[in-house]
Amino acid sequence: MISQELLAEVGAAVRLNPSVSSLRPLFPALHFSECSADDINARFNPVLECEGYELYLISGASGHCLELTTDFNAATGIIVAAKSDD
């Protein structure tokens, strides 16, 4: 589960340094992944936008692959998606 408060803390950390390698030690209970915002299916909306980045929730509930989710209760991690300069 990811609360709004935790999401706000992650957002503040992303503003300082968006690298997932810097986020993992700060939030060891969360899984982080990174990609380009262009790689995210347009049917998903970011849960938070930071300058140059969009944050999306992910879940590993299936036990196999991570999947995007809109459910804060099911979320186990966050994708940090870099916005393109277009």
SERO-4910 file (N, C-alpha, C, O; in steps of 0.05 Angstrom, whole numbers):
BEGIN
 pado doro    nc1    nc2    nc3   cac1   cac2   cac3    cc1    cc2    cc3    oc1    oc2    oc3
  Met    A     17    -24      0      0      0      0     18     25      0     38     26     14
  Ile    A     10     44    -16     24     70    -17      3     91     -9    -17     95    -23
  Ser    A      9    105     12     -9    127     21     -3    153      6     18    155     -7
  Gln    A    -21    171      8    -17    198     -4      8    211      8     23    225     -5
  Glu    A     11    207     34     34    219     48     60    208     38     79    222     33
  Leu    A     61    181     35     85    169     24     91    178     -4    113    183    -11
  Leu    A     70    180    -20     73    189    -48     84    217    -48    102    223    -64
  Ala    A     75    235    -30     85    262    -28    115    262    -21    131    278    -31
  Glu    A    123    244     -2    151    241      5    168    232    -18    190    243    -23
  Val    A    158    213    -33    173    204    -57    175    226    -78    196    230    -89
  Gly    A    153    241    -82    153    263   -100    174    284    -93    188    294   -110
  Ala    A    176    290    -67    197    309    -57    225    299    -63    242    314    -71
  Ala    A    229    273    -59    255    261    -64    261    260    -94    284    265   -102
  Val    A    241    256   -111    245    256   -140    253    284   -149    270    287   -167
  Arg    A    242    304   -137    249    332   -144    279    337   -138    292    353   -152
  Leu    A    290    324   -118    318    328   -111    336    311   -128    357    320   -137
  Asn    A    328    286   -133    344    268   -149    325    245   -159    318    228   -143
  Pro    A    318    245   -185    299    226   -195    310    198   -200    295    180   -208
  Ser    A    336    194   -196    348    168   -201    337    147   -182    336    151   -158
  Val    A    328    124   -193    317    103   -176    338     92   -157    332     82   -135
  Ser    A    363     94   -165    385     84   -147    387    102   -122    397     93   -101
  Ser    A    379    127   -124    379    145   -101    353    142    -85    353    147    -61
  Leu    A    331    133    -97    306    130    -84    304    104    -68    292    103    -46
  Arg    A    316     83    -78    314     57    -65    324     57    -36    310     46    -19
  Pro    A    347     69    -29    355     69     -1    337     86     17    334     81     41
  Leu    A    324    107      5    307    124     21    280    111     27    267    116     48
  Phe    A    271     93      9    245     79     12    249     50      7    240     39    -14
  Pro    A    262     35     25    269      7     20    245    -12     17    249    -33      6
  Ala    A    222     -4     27    199    -22     25    185    -20     -3    167    -36     -9
  Leu    A    193      0    -19    180      3    -45    198     -7    -68    223     -6    -66
  His    A    185    -16    -88    200    -23   -113    199      1   -131    178     14   -134
  Phe    A    221      7   -143    223     30   -162    232     20   -189    249      2   -192
  Ser    A    221     31   -210    229     26   -237    229     53   -252    215     72   -243
  Glu    A    243     55   -274    244     80   -289    241     74   -318    249     53   -328
  Cys    A    229     93   -332    226     91   -361    220    119   -372    220    138   -357
  Ser    A    214    120   -397    205    145   -410    175    146   -407    161    126   -408
  Ala    A    164    170   -404    135    173   -402    122    164   -428     99    156   -427
  Asp    A    136    164   -450    125    154   -475    120    124   -475    105    114   -491
  Asp    A    133    110   -456    130     81   -454    105     73   -439     98     49   -438
  Ile    A     92     92   -426     68     86   -410     43     87   -427     40    106   -442
  Asn    A     26     68   -425      1     67   -439    -15     92   -433    -18     99   -409
  Ala    A    -26    105   -453    -40    130   -450    -66    127   -433    -76    148   -423
  Arg    A    -75    103   -428    -99    100   -411    -93    104   -382   -112    106   -366
  Phe    A    -68    104   -374    -60    109   -347    -52    138   -343    -38    149   -359
  Asn    A    -61    149   -321    -54    176   -314    -34    175   -291    -36    158   -274
  Pro    A    -15    194   -291      4    194   -269    -10    201   -243    -29    216   -242
  Val    A      0    190   -221    -11    196   -194      2    222   -184     -9    234   -165
  Leu    A     24    229   -195     38    254   -187     56    262   -210     69    246   -223
  Glu    A     57    288   -214     76    299   -234     96    317   -220     88    334   -204
  Cys    A    121    314   -227    142    330   -217    155    343   -242    151    333   -264
  Glu    A    170    364   -238    182    377   -261    199    356   -276    220    347   -266
  Gly    A    191    350   -300    205    332   -318    199    303   -314    209    286   -328
  Tyr    A    182    296   -294    176    268   -288    147    263   -282    133    281   -271
  Glu    A    137    239   -287    111    231   -279    114    206   -263    130    188   -269
  Leu    A     98    203   -241    100    180   -224     74    163   -228     52    173   -228
  Tyr    A     78    137   -230     57    118   -234     59     96   -213     81     89   -204
  Leu    A     36     85   -205     36     63   -186     40     36   -200     30     33   -222
  Ile    A     54     18   -187     57     -9   -197     51    -29   -175     54    -23   -151
  Ser    A     43    -52   -184     37    -74   -165     52    -99   -174     54   -104   -198
  Gly    A     61   -114   -155     74   -140   -161     57   -163   -149     67   -184   -144
  Ala    A     31   -158   -146     13   -177   -133     11   -203   -148      6   -224   -136
  Ser    A     15   -203   -174     12   -228   -189     35   -247   -183     33   -271   -189
  Gly    A     57   -237   -172     79   -254   -166     98   -258   -189    120   -270   -186
  His    A     91   -248   -213    108   -250   -236    118   -223   -244    139   -214   -235
  Cys    A    104   -211   -262    112   -185   -273     99   -162   -258     78   -165   -246
  Leu    A    112   -139   -258    100   -115   -247     79   -105   -266     82   -109   -291
  Glu    A     58    -93   -256     38    -82   -273     29    -55   -262     28    -50   -238
  Leu    A     21    -37   -280     11    -11   -272    -16    -15   -258    -31    -33   -265
  Thr    A    -21      2   -238    -46      0   -224    -55     29   -216    -38     47   -215
  Thr    A    -80     32   -212    -91     57   -201    -99     54   -172   -109     73   -160
  Asp    A    -95     30   -161   -104     24   -134    -81     28   -114    -61     13   -114
  Phe    A    -83     49    -98    -63     56    -78    -60     33    -58    -38     29    -48
  Asn    A    -81     18    -53    -79     -4    -33    -64    -28    -44    -52    -43    -29
  Ala    A    -65    -32    -70    -51    -54    -83    -22    -47    -91     -6    -65    -97
  Ala    A    -16    -22    -92     10    -12   -102     33    -21    -84     31    -20    -59
  Thr    A     54    -31    -96     78    -39    -82    103    -23    -91    124    -26    -79
  Gly    A     99     -6   -111    121     10   -120    113     32   -139     89     37   -143
  Ile    A    133     45   -149    128     69   -165    147     69   -190    170     62   -188
  Ile    A    135     76   -213    151     81   -237    157    111   -238    139    127   -236
  Val    A    182    118   -243    190    145   -247    194    147   -278    214    137   -289
  Ala    A    176    161   -290    176    163   -320    185    191   -328    172    211   -321
  Ala    A    207    192   -343    217    218   -352    201    228   -375    196    214   -395
  Lys    A    192    253   -373    177    266   -395    197    272   -417    220    279   -413
  Ser    A    186    271   -442    203    278   -465    202    308   -468    185    321   -457
  Asp    A    221    318   -483    223    347   -487    206    358   -510    208    382   -516
  Asp    A    188    342   -522    172    352   -544    155    374   -536    140    385   -552
***
